[in-house]
């Protein structure tokens, strides 16, 4: 089967699967190039309220397909950066579900998600030093924001793989699940995400990502949407809230 990006939407959750099992889901140029337009389409879909990125089979992603670096490394890196930036800019909550290896470009994609859940036994590595590649500044800053300067330097300078225990300790992952429990936990958690206020999530994502010029915008959105009144009423009436704001509202 040709390398490809598989996707589907179920109960408000879009799932994007990196599918290149012959090379542990390594990203080809076509896969890198295909990710931004796919994410754009999913972002515009009103049915999509959260996104899960994962890999086919028992691994997440072994990085870039090295054969793509033989022609123009600069062009290959530009494709990867555009894909990573598109994932980081996705306007709804994103979660990487990691099994097996999450290395190189795979680690870049996982880091560009809002959250990362991993199965015990997963291995993480940021490996440009093994290939003499200058890691992109955007990816470096994102990694530093996740794990701090010292841990980022350890990963970047050495290219060594780390286990889930260390990844959890450094903040590279948010939850570590026992073997065979990852899929159920991701399904459970995304159901929680889908039930929450999209207004709160959208504003929080912007603020957490460093934007500082939209306080007035989000305050106006909150007043117009009536989400707070609905949330308080639902709490007092002991029912599930019916939040109606969508990203198209703003």
Order of alpha helices (4+ residues) and beta strands (2+ residues): beta-beta-alpha-beta-alpha-beta-beta-alpha-beta-beta-alpha-alpha-beta-alpha-beta-alpha-alpha-alpha-alpha
